[in-house]
Amino acid sequence: MAADRPVHVRGDGAPSAARNDLQVGRRLFHVVNGVSTATAYALLFTHEQIIQVFGVVACTVYIIDRIRIAYPEAVARRAPWVNRTFVRAEEQVREAAMTPFAIAVLLTILTVPKLAALVAIYTLGIADPLAAVVGIRFGRHRLTTNRSLEGSGAFFTATTAIAALTFARGTDASLPAIAAAATAIGMTAATCELLPLRVDDNLTIPIFVGIATWGIAALFGVRLT
């Protein structure tokens, strides 16, 4: 991936950041949202409660994003830091990444067992932004147009660690089974992340990782329920 370069906002206040800009505030916001959602689901809420809470969150995010798109001049004038810190140029007239993020997390919670959903949400919250930062700062060996070997390696390592820790805490499976399943999940997730899909990866990653985790865990005898 391209090296880090400064992020600017156009003179009219509209966002101008591109995908290969570091945008530290955006990445940190991504991490906080993913980690806080997964941790709340793990420690505080039942399945029914998290669906209710995150259903409200997803709807609220969608409404706020539609208002941002409908009134760009108000955002540029009253909250220019939003465009500078969180929004890319391509998102000026379409939904920001937080909308598919919220929808995908809700769908993942609805679709797969709790432990699989936790792996998927932590992967979206930690592995995805980590891969972007590593790829932007240190990526030298390009695999696809927007992916580097270094970034994909970071994604694989983080996802494998997330799956192993989640399984170790939430199941009674043996360590060899956990290690094998976590490695398979990391490899599968990293492969998915490389696919040149014209769909926001905030939407595809949690759903794909959640379903893959569910299937791989069953294959290696790691009980998720």
HELIX and SHEET records of a PDB file:
HELIX    1   1 VAL A   24  LEU A   43  1                                  20    
HELIX    2   2 HIS A   47  ALA A   70  1                                  24    
HELIX    3   3 PRO A   72  ARG A   78  1                                   7    
HELIX    4   4 PRO A   80  THR A   85  1                                   6    
HELIX    5   5 ALA A   89  GLU A   91  5                                   3    
HELIX    6   6 MET A   98  THR A  111  1                                  14    
HELIX    7   7 LYS A  114  TYR A  122  1                                   9    
HELIX    8   8 THR A  123  ALA A  127  3                                   5    
HELIX    9   9 ASP A  128  PHE A  138  1                                  11    
HELIX   10  10 LEU A  149  GLY A  170  1                                  22    
HELIX   11  11 LEU A  175  LEU A  194  1                                  20    
HELIX   12  12 ASP A  201  LEU A  219  1                                  19    
SHEET    1   A 2 ARG A 142  THR A 144  0                                        
SHEET    2   A 2 ARG A 147  SER A 148 -1                                        
END                                                                             
